[in-house]
Amino acid sequence: MREKPTTEYQIATRGKRIVAFIIDNMVINLLLLAIYWDQIALMVDNQALPEFLNSIFIPSILLGIIYQTLFVYQYGMTLGKMLLKIRVVEIEMGNHPSFQTAILRAGFRAISDNSFLLGYLLAYMSPLVQTFHDKVAKTVVVDA
């Protein structure tokens, strides 16, 4: 159920966002581990590891986009954000992100993740602690 728009909210701290980021990446990595467990178990030497990691690069990005999109659209927060009691809202109305906003944010988050985390540096220069993907999607992360 969508909550009513609000314009009053407390911006989530950088610290909460960092911890939520770490938790979410751990969740995605655990999912990847479960999906590829059989292939990982068959690796006897580390020489096969770079080739394996290259082969799952695109699937891992897609899994991250799906995870971020579905959780942000459905709940306004990912598992990491749930644990830290923070959520994503559309900045203009303060409401739960639409599916289009959630997938736009998730897609540009993948760019932030795979560009040496440069997209996250914007949060240190933004009064609303917005990352690159927040700015593109016109969202902000607030206390839940």
N, C-alpha and C positions, 0 to 999 in steps of 0.2 A: 504494500500500500504506500502510495506517495504521500509524503508529509506536506503540509501547507508551506508556501514560500515564506521565508523570513529574511529580514535584512540585518538582524542583530545576531552576531555570533562572535566567538572568541577564536582567533587564529591559532591553529595548532603550532606548537613550538618546533623548532628545527630538530631538537633532540627526540621528540616523539616521532617525528617523520623518519628520522634515521633508523630508529629501532624498528618501526613498522616496515621500512624498506628491507632491513636485514631479515626479519621474520618472513616476509613475503618471498624473498629470494630463497630462503631455506625451504619453504613450502614447495616452490616450483622445482628446486633441485631434488627434493625428496620424490616428487611426482616423476621427474625424469629418471631418477634412480630406479623407481618401481617399474616404469615402462621399459627401460633398457637393461634391467637386471641380468637377464640371460646373456646378453651380449657382453656385458661387463664381466660377468663371471667366467666367460670363456677366454678372456684376455690373460695370457700367461706372462707376457712381457710388456714393459712400458713402451716398446717401440710402436705398438699398434695404437696407443692412446691418442697421439695427435691426429691420426687418420679418423679414429672413432669420433673424437670431439668435433672435427670438421664435418663429419657426416650428420651430426645432430644439431648443428648450429641453427639452421632454419627451423627445424621442429621445436627447438627450445624457445626461439623467439615467438613462434606461433602459439605455443603453450602459454607463454607469459601474456600475450595479447588476449587470448581467450580468458585466462584467469582474471586479469585486470578488468576486462570488459564486463564479464558476467557478474563478478562481485560488486563492482562499482555501480553497474546498472541496477542490479537486484537489491542491494543493501546500502549503497552509497559508501561502502567501505570494503576493503579486503580483509582477510583473516588477521593480518598484522595490524591494520587500523582498528579492527574490532577489539583486539587485545589492548591497544593503547587508548581506546575510547576517542578516536578521531574519525572524521568522515569527510568525504568529498561533496562539495555543493557547487552548483552553478553560481557564478559570482553575481550576476545581475539580479536574480530572483532569490537566491539563497536556498533553492530547492534541490531535491534529489536529481542527479544527472539523468538525462534522457539516454536512450540506447545510442543515438548518434554521438552525443557528447562523450559517453563512456568509451566507445570504440575509437573515436578521434584521440582522446586522451591516452588510451592504451597504446595506440599506434605510435604516437609521438613519444610516449614513455620508452618504447623499444628503441627509438632513436637516441634518447637520452642515455639509456643503459649501454648502448653499443658505440657511443662516441666518447669513450673514456670518462663517462659520467659528467661530461661538460654541461649537459642540460640541467643538472642539479645545482651547478654553481650559481645560477640565476637566483636561487632561493636565498642566497646570502646577500644579494643586492636588492631584493624586493621587499618592500615594507609588508606585503601580504604573504611573504615566504612562498612565493609562487615559483615553481620550476618551469622549464621550457614547455613541458607538456601541459602544465596548468595554464600557462599564458595562452597557448594555442587553443585549448579547449574552453577557455574562459571559466576556469574552475579555481577553487581555493580549498585548502584542507583546514577544517575547523574542529574544535573540540565537539564531541558528540553529546 
